[in-house]
């Protein structure tokens, strides 16, 4: 995840030091510009639309708060960079804002930027969830989406792109038409309950398939379904009639 940022500071040495540390320790932060005072900073923000602003508080021609007051709603995260005394620092801490004390240490910089990245990632995930919800609630919209959360990522998948789901004890492997496999901490029963109304069918204790990806049904004592991926998935005897009925109804 890349974050676009700008630096606003009137001290050249402070700007250079922060820029060098960001390039070395925080390569996820992409510096889109640097400003020396609030007027040029405001123009730079309008031009580059950063997600993060490293903002000095005291500058000639106005302080950092005056810059922020120019925005009806602040559309970016702020990390204050300050050389204030202990009294001012206590006020900053009480206000629960993110800040770095000059001279900036790499450890503090990494900690502050990681916090911002986590917050932005959560906001992005929430926006994706709300977008998926709105689309799924729209009865005129054919394409439906599902949100799959893993320990490291949030995946937004179109239901039509899911070929099948396979049980793995209390987990489920979700396979898509581009070869992606997502392991989710949900049982196959939970996926069955969520997806049956959208053209999916549980054909086996361990397998839930998207009927739209069925290419062939090979009859026999142990029937097999051939899917668009080329995979062959067994149909259990007790689910055979249910599967054939669901397949006919899906045509």
C-alpha positions as CSV (number, residue, x, y, z in Angstrom):
1,X,0.0,0.0,0.0
2,X,1.5,3.3,-1.1
3,X,0.6,6.6,0.6
4,X,1.0,9.9,-1.1
5,X,2.4,12.6,1.3
6,X,3.8,16.1,1.4
7,X,6.1,17.9,3.8
8,X,5.4,21.4,5.1
9,X,8.3,22.9,7.0
10,X,10.1,26.2,6.8
11,X,13.5,24.7,8.0
12,X,15.5,23.3,5.1
13,X,17.6,21.0,7.2
14,X,14.5,19.6,8.9
15,X,12.8,19.0,5.5
16,X,15.9,17.2,4.1
17,X,16.3,15.1,7.2
18,X,12.7,14.0,7.2
19,X,12.8,13.3,3.5
20,X,15.9,11.2,3.8
21,X,14.5,9.2,6.6
22,X,11.2,8.5,4.8
23,X,13.1,7.3,1.7
24,X,15.2,4.9,3.8
25,X,12.8,3.7,6.5
26,X,9.3,4.3,5.1
27,X,9.3,3.3,1.4
28,X,5.5,3.0,1.4
29,X,5.4,6.8,1.8
30,X,5.7,8.6,-1.5
31,X,6.5,12.3,-1.2
32,X,4.5,14.3,-3.8
33,X,5.9,17.7,-2.8
34,X,7.4,20.0,-0.2
35,X,6.3,23.5,0.9
36,X,7.9,26.1,3.1
37,X,4.9,28.0,4.3
38,X,1.1,27.7,4.4
39,X,0.2,29.6,1.2
40,X,2.3,27.4,-1.0
41,X,1.3,24.4,1.1
42,X,-2.4,25.0,0.5
43,X,-1.8,25.2,-3.3
44,X,0.4,22.1,-3.2
45,X,-2.4,20.2,-1.3
46,X,-5.0,21.3,-3.9
47,X,-2.7,20.1,-6.7
48,X,-1.4,16.8,-5.3
49,X,-4.3,15.7,-3.0
50,X,-2.1,13.9,-0.5
51,X,-3.3,11.3,2.0
52,X,-0.8,12.4,4.6
53,X,0.8,15.8,5.5
54,X,3.8,16.2,7.7
55,X,3.1,19.6,9.1
56,X,5.4,21.9,11.1
57,X,3.4,23.9,13.7
58,X,5.4,27.2,13.8
59,X,6.3,28.8,10.5
60,X,6.8,32.3,9.2
61,X,3.6,33.8,7.8
62,X,1.3,31.5,9.8
63,X,1.2,28.3,11.7
64,X,0.1,24.8,10.8
65,X,-3.3,25.3,12.4
66,X,-4.1,28.2,10.0
67,X,-3.4,25.9,7.1
68,X,-5.8,23.3,8.4
69,X,-8.5,25.9,9.0
70,X,-8.5,26.6,5.2
71,X,-10.3,23.2,4.8
72,X,-13.9,22.8,5.7
73,X,-13.2,19.1,6.1
74,X,-9.6,18.0,6.3
75,X,-9.2,15.4,3.5
76,X,-5.9,14.0,4.7
77,X,-4.1,12.6,7.8
78,X,-1.8,14.9,9.7
79,X,1.4,14.2,11.6
80,X,2.7,17.3,13.3
81,X,6.5,17.8,13.3
82,X,7.5,20.2,16.1
83,X,10.4,21.5,18.2
84,X,8.0,22.8,20.9
85,X,8.9,22.8,24.6
86,X,7.5,20.3,27.2
87,X,4.5,22.5,28.0
88,X,3.4,22.5,24.4
89,X,4.1,18.8,24.1
90,X,1.8,18.0,27.0
91,X,-1.0,20.0,25.2
92,X,-0.3,18.0,22.0
93,X,-0.4,14.7,23.9
94,X,-3.7,15.6,25.6
95,X,-5.2,16.4,22.3
96,X,-4.3,12.9,21.1
97,X,-2.9,14.0,17.7
98,X,0.0,12.3,16.0
99,X,3.3,14.2,16.3
100,X,7.0,13.9,15.8
101,X,9.5,15.8,17.9
102,X,12.5,17.4,16.2
103,X,15.0,16.1,15.7
104,X,12.9,13.2,14.4
105,X,14.1,9.7,15.3
106,X,13.6,6.8,12.9
107,X,11.8,4.7,15.5
108,X,9.2,7.5,16.1
109,X,8.8,8.1,12.4
110,X,8.2,4.4,11.6
111,X,5.7,4.2,14.5
112,X,3.8,7.3,13.4
113,X,3.6,6.3,9.7
114,X,2.6,2.7,10.5
115,X,-0.3,4.1,12.6
116,X,-1.5,6.3,9.7
117,X,-1.2,3.4,7.3
118,X,-3.3,1.2,9.5
119,X,-6.0,3.9,9.8
120,X,-6.1,4.5,6.0
121,X,-6.3,0.7,5.4
122,X,-9.3,0.5,7.8
123,X,-11.0,3.4,6.0
124,X,-10.3,1.8,2.6
125,X,-11.7,-1.5,3.8
126,X,-14.8,0.2,5.2
127,X,-15.4,2.0,1.9
128,X,-15.1,-1.3,0.0
129,X,-17.5,-3.0,2.3
130,X,-20.1,-0.2,2.0
131,X,-19.7,-0.2,-1.8
132,X,-20.3,-4.0,-1.9
133,X,-23.3,-3.6,0.4
134,X,-24.8,-0.9,-1.8
135,X,-24.3,-3.0,-4.9
136,X,-25.6,-6.2,-3.3
137,X,-28.8,-4.3,-2.0
138,X,-29.5,-3.0,-5.6
139,X,-32.0,-5.4,-7.1
140,X,-31.3,-4.1,-10.6
141,X,-27.6,-4.9,-10.3
142,X,-26.7,-8.3,-11.6
143,X,-23.1,-8.4,-10.3
144,X,-22.9,-9.2,-6.6
145,X,-19.8,-9.1,-4.5
146,X,-18.6,-10.9,-1.4
147,X,-16.0,-9.7,1.2
148,X,-13.5,-12.3,2.3
149,X,-11.3,-11.5,5.3
150,X,-8.1,-13.3,6.0
151,X,-5.5,-12.7,8.6
152,X,-3.5,-10.4,6.3
153,X,-6.0,-9.1,3.7
154,X,-9.5,-8.2,2.7
155,X,-10.6,-9.6,-0.6
156,X,-13.5,-8.2,-2.6
157,X,-14.7,-10.8,-5.1
158,X,-17.5,-10.9,-7.6
159,X,-19.7,-14.0,-7.0
160,X,-19.6,-14.8,-10.7
161,X,-15.8,-15.1,-10.5
162,X,-15.9,-17.8,-7.8
163,X,-15.8,-21.3,-9.2
164,X,-16.0,-23.4,-6.1
165,X,-15.5,-23.5,-2.3
166,X,-13.9,-26.5,-0.6
167,X,-14.0,-27.4,3.1
168,X,-10.8,-27.7,5.1
169,X,-12.0,-28.5,8.7
170,X,-13.2,-25.1,10.1
171,X,-11.8,-23.2,7.1
172,X,-12.9,-22.9,3.5
173,X,-10.8,-22.5,0.4
174,X,-12.4,-20.2,-2.1
175,X,-11.2,-20.7,-5.7
176,X,-11.7,-18.1,-8.5
177,X,-11.6,-18.2,-12.2
178,X,-8.2,-16.5,-12.3
179,X,-6.6,-19.2,-10.2
180,X,-6.7,-17.3,-6.9
181,X,-7.2,-19.4,-3.7
182,X,-8.4,-17.5,-0.6
183,X,-8.4,-19.4,2.7
184,X,-11.1,-18.1,5.0
185,X,-11.9,-18.9,8.7
186,X,-15.5,-19.9,7.9
187,X,-17.0,-23.3,7.6
188,X,-18.4,-24.5,4.2
189,X,-21.9,-24.6,5.9
190,X,-21.6,-20.8,6.4
191,X,-20.7,-20.3,2.7
192,X,-23.6,-22.7,1.7
193,X,-26.1,-20.5,3.7
194,X,-24.7,-17.3,2.1
195,X,-24.4,-18.4,-1.5
196,X,-27.2,-20.9,-2.3
197,X,-29.5,-18.1,-3.3
198,X,-26.9,-16.9,-5.8
199,X,-26.6,-20.0,-8.0
200,X,-24.3,-22.0,-5.8
201,X,-25.0,-25.7,-4.9
202,X,-23.4,-27.9,-2.2
203,X,-22.9,-31.2,-4.1
204,X,-20.7,-32.9,-1.4
205,X,-19.9,-32.6,2.2
206,X,-16.6,-30.9,1.2
207,X,-17.7,-29.1,-2.0
208,X,-19.8,-26.1,-2.9
209,X,-19.8,-25.1,-6.6
210,X,-21.0,-22.2,-8.7
211,X,-23.6,-23.8,-11.1
212,X,-22.7,-21.2,-13.8
213,X,-19.2,-22.8,-14.0
214,X,-20.5,-26.3,-14.6
215,X,-19.4,-27.6,-18.0
216,X,-20.3,-31.3,-17.8
217,X,-21.8,-33.8,-15.4
218,X,-20.3,-37.2,-15.8
219,X,-23.0,-39.8,-14.7
220,X,-22.2,-42.9,-12.9
221,X,-22.3,-44.5,-9.5
222,X,-19.9,-41.7,-8.3
223,X,-20.9,-38.8,-10.4
224,X,-18.4,-36.0,-11.3
225,X,-18.9,-32.4,-12.2
226,X,-16.4,-30.9,-14.6
227,X,-16.0,-27.2,-14.0
228,X,-14.8,-24.3,-16.2
229,X,-11.4,-24.6,-14.5
230,X,-11.1,-28.2,-15.8
231,X,-11.4,-29.5,-12.2
232,X,-13.5,-32.6,-11.6
233,X,-15.5,-32.5,-8.3
234,X,-17.4,-35.5,-6.9
235,X,-21.2,-35.4,-6.3
236,X,-22.3,-37.4,-3.3
237,X,-25.0,-40.0,-3.8
238,X,-27.5,-38.3,-1.4
239,X,-27.0,-34.9,-3.0
240,X,-27.2,-36.1,-6.6
241,X,-30.9,-35.4,-7.1
242,X,-30.7,-32.1,-5.4
243,X,-27.8,-31.1,-7.6
244,X,-29.5,-32.1,-10.9
245,X,-32.7,-30.2,-9.9
246,X,-30.6,-27.1,-9.0
247,X,-28.7,-27.4,-12.3
248,X,-31.9,-27.6,-14.3
249,X,-33.4,-24.6,-12.4
250,X,-30.2,-22.6,-13.1
251,X,-30.4,-23.0,-16.9
